């Protein structure tokens, strides 16, 4: 884009057993079972991050915990520690398949908890299922869906009194029951593969649906539901957002003093049973904090693909983002922090140089180019041009 080098597309996401090298060391992504860390697990992960990494932890858009700056020569010891904590899979194949996101407001033995538990076990056991590395499932069976704006290829949701199975990108669904949801979800995953959804091992459900439509049995209409997560009290405890999805490991350990922790896809943590939380480094507890309107990737030098730093600029511009608008700042055209469209996007095209894109992705045609970070800080009204 505009002479900027094309970023490298890996086609898979890091795991714990299959980490990815970044600019600050290995990125080790932990898919905590059911997206939850006990007090002992949270403290253990924090300790391992401090011992073997750079003490920075991210929450991904699929509610996974990323340990950053892990030394290559320490990876084996780290895995031993994570295995002792019970937060990783038996092998890389099972780790890749068990890509299950569940709505974080579940209660023990409700539909979301039960189906996600059974689906996780079924995917771990399904050794014949070779799905793409980014292929994921969402289980969202509360009173109203909260994950419809979160990326997933196969969704189990609630529609009124009914449970439904939906292929991402489809406008129709299949009715399921608590007992049939897991086998039907696996059958849909196999249909995706047999229909050519993953040529050369890559592909997403919404692209297949756009080409050939959903299976014939998916004929019931569906309704969309919007949801916006904000820091504060929720029925299960207190929701704390993380500044640009990152926190120091010490913050996780301190949060564990207040309860068990659920990871959410909104780059936030839900601390079970907590009536309130203390201000800690990396946390956003105020629902009106302007940083909640900004999404920013790791940027340089932490990411090898990034052409510029991102988060210092994000902090400086946050208070200037128009109310009700989202700003996405991306270190390259991949747009990892926000793969979809955003009202405002700044994509780095060089060191401290950005293109401005309106209502698009990080790779779309820009409205303005060669905006320096200095100029944006000096004249943040540039963000409003063309509106």
N, C-alpha and C positions, 0 to 999 in steps of 0.2 A: 504494500500500500504506500503510494507516494515515495517510492524508492527505498522504503524500509525493507530489511531482509525478511524473507518468509520464515515464520517461526516453525520449529520442528513439532510435528504432530505425532505423539507416541501411539495413540489409539488404545491406551489402557491407563489405569490409575494405579498408583503405588499401593502396596499392601504392607503388612508387617513382614511376611516371609519373602515378598518380592518388592523391595524398596526401590525408590527412584532417586538418582543423583540430582542434586540441585546446587545452587551457587553457594549454599552454606553447609553442605554435607548431605547425607542421605535423608530423604523424607520417608518416614515409616508410618504408615496409616493403620490404625487399630480400629477394627470393626467390633466394638464391644458388643457382647451378646445382648440382644434386645435393646441396644442403645443405652445401656445403663452401667454405671460403675458403682460398686459398693464403696463404703468408706475406705476399707482396706485397699481396694483396687485403685481408687483415685490417689490415695497417698503413695501407693507403690509406683504408679505411672509417673507421678511427679518426681519421685526419687530417681527413677531410671532416666528420666529426661535430664535431670541435673547431673547424673553420674556419667552418662554416655552421649549426651547431646549438648545443645546450646541453651537449654532451659526455656525454650519457646514452644508453645503448643498451639495448634490451630484446630478449629472446628470446621469441617468441610460442609458443603451444601447438601451432603447426604448424611449428616449427623455422625461422621466418623472423626476420630481424634488423630491428628497428625503430630508426630514428634519430629522436630526439626533439628538439623545440625548433628545428626548421629554420625559418629566416626565410623569409617568402614571397618577398621580393625576391632570395633566394639560391637558390631551387629550381632555376632553369634552370642555374646554374653547378654545383650539386650533381649534377644529372643528367648533365651533361657529364663530371664527374669519375667518377661511377659507371659510365658507358658506357666510359670509358677503362680502367676496371678489369675490364670484362667480366662484370658481375654483374647486368645488367638486360636486359629484353626489348626487341624492336624497337618495340612499340607497346602501348597500353593493353589492347587486346583479347587479344593474345598473353600479356601479363602476367597477365590474369585467368584465362585457360584453363590456363596452365602451373602449376597448383596441385597439385604432386606432392610428397608426403612419402615419404622412404624410410628404412627402418630404418638407424640410423647405424653399425651394426657390419658394414657391407658390406666386401667385398674386391674389388679390380679384377677385372672380367669374371665375377663370380659372378652368380647369378640376379637378386638385388636390384639390383646395379649395372647389369647389362645391360638389364633390363626398364625400370627407371626412366629410363635414358638414352633408350631407344627411345620410351617413353611421353611424355617431355618434348618430344622432337622432333616426335612425331605430334600432340600437342596444340597446339604452336606453329603447325604447318602446317594444322590443322583450322579454317579460317576460317569454315566453315559451322556450327560448333558453338557455340551461344549458351547457355552454362551459367550458372546463378546465380553471383553474386560469391563466395559462401561455399562453393561446391561443390568438393570436393577428392578426390584420389586418394591411396592409401597402397600402397606396395610393400614387402612385409615377408616376404621369402623365405628368411630364415636358418633355422637348424636348428629354432628354435621362434619363433612370432610374439612380437613385443615391442610392437606398436602397436595391439593390439585395444582398449585403453582410450583411444586417441587418436582424436579426431573425424576421420572420413573418410567419403565417400559410396560410393566404389567401392574395393574392396580386392583386391589380389593377394597371396596368402599361401601358406605351405607347410603342408601337413598330411602329416606323415611323409615319404614319398618323392614325394608328389604336389603339384603346384601347383594352387591353386584360385582362382576368381574369386567374390567375394561382394558382393552388394548390402547396404549397411549396414542393419541391422535385420532381415535375413533369417536364418532358422535353417538354410537349405539353401544349397548352393553349386553352381557349375559347375566341372568339372575342365578345366584348361587345360594347355598346354605352354609352355615358354619362348618358342617361336615364335608361338603363338596368343594369348598373354596380352594383348598390346597391342591387336590388332584386336578381341578380345572385350571388352576394357574400353571401347573407344570405342563398340562396338555397344551395350553396356549403358547408356552415357551417352545415346546417341540414343534408346534404349527409354525411359529416364526422361523425356525431353522429349516423346516421342510419347504417353506415357501420362498426360500432364497433370501431371507432377511439379513444374513451375515456372510456375504461373499468375502472370501479371504479372511474370515474371522472377525470382521468388523461390521457394524450396522446397528441401527436403533429401530425400535418398533414403529415410531411415528413416521419414519421414512418408508417403511414397508406398507403401512396403512395408506399413506398418500398415493402409493403406486397401485395397490390392488384392493384396498378396502378391508374391513374386518372379516372374520370368519362368518359364514351364513348364520350360525347359531347366535351371533351377537346382534340381535335385532331390536332389543328393547330401547326406548329413548332414555336419555340421561339429562341431568341438569347440572350446571356449573355452580360452584359455590366459592366465594372469595373469603380469604382469611388473612389478617394482618397481625403478626405476633409483636407484642410490645413488652418491654420490661415491666415487672411488677407482680402482684399477687395473682395466682391462678389456683384453681381448686386443689391441685396436687402439691402446691408449695409456692416458691417464688422463682420467676424467670429473670435471669440476668443475661443481658447481651454482652458480647465481647467486641471491643473496638477492632473493627475490620476482621473479626473472626479469630483474633489471636490473644493469648494471655501468657504471662510467665507461669512456669510450672509451680512456683510457690503459691500462686493464687488458687490453683486447683487444689493443692493440699489444704489451704486455709478454708476453702469452701466445704471440703469434706468434713470439717468440724461441725457443720450445720445440717448435714444429712446426706443421704445417698444422692447420686447425681445422674440425671438423664441428659443425654446429648440430643440436641434438636437440629433440624435442617435450616434453622433461621440464624445460624451462627450465634447461638445462645445456649445457656445451660439452665436446666430446671433442677433446683435443689429441693428435694422432697421434704415436705413438712415444715419448711422454713417460712416463718411469718415475715421476716425481713432479712436483709443481708448487709454486712458492713461494706463501705467503699474499699475496694481492693484494686491494685494495679491491673489495668486491662478491662475492668468491668464497666458497663454502662447500666445504671439503675434507674435513670430518669427517662420516662417515655417520651419526653420532649427534646431530648438531646439531639442536636442537629447531625451528629455523626451517624445516626441511624438512617439518614437519607443518602449516605454515601457507601458504595461498595468499592473496595480497592483490593487488588491482588497483592501478592508478596512483593512484586517489583524487584528491581535490581538493588543490591547484588545478590539477594537471596534466591532469585530465580535465574537460571541460565538463559532463558528465552527473553527475559525482560530487557528493554532498551533504555529504561530509565527507572529511577526510584518513583514510588507512587504514594506512599502513605503519609509522608510529611506534607505533600501537596494536598492530599485528601483532608488532613486535619485543618489546613489553612483555608480551604475552600468551603468546608462543611457549612459554616454559618451563612454563607452567601447563596446556598442552593435554595431556589424558590420553594415555598411551602407546598407540600403535596407532590414534589418532584423527586426523582431519584437520579443521582449522579454516579456513573460507573467510571472509575479510573483504571485503565488497563496498561500493563507494562509492554504488551505486544498485541498483535491482531487476533490472537487466539481467544482472548476474553474469558479466561478460565473462571474468574470470580463471578461472572454474569454472562453465561453463554447466550441468553436470549436478548431481546431488545430492551433498551432503557431510554427514558426520555432524553437524557444527556449522557454522552460518553466522551471521555478524553482518552485517546489511544496514543501511546508513546510511539514516535517514529524516529527518535534519536535521544541522546542524553538530554534530559530536561526540555524536550520538544514534543509537542502533542498536536494531534488533529482533533477537531471538535465534530462530533456526529450527533445528530438529533434524531430521536425515535428510530434507532437502529442498533446494530451490534458493533462490536469493536472492529470488525472487518468491513463495515459498510462504507459507502461513499461519504466523505466528510463535507461538512458545510464550510469549515475553515481549516487551514493547514498551517504548520510551522508556528504554532503558538508556543512561546517559551513559558516555562514555569514561572519565571520572573514576571512576565507580562500578565499571566493569569492571576498571580498574587496581587499585582499592582492595580489591575482592572478586572475584578471578578465579574463585572457586568457583561464581559465577553460571553459568559455562559448563557446570557439571555438573548444574544443576537440570533435573529432568524425565527424567534418564537412568535 
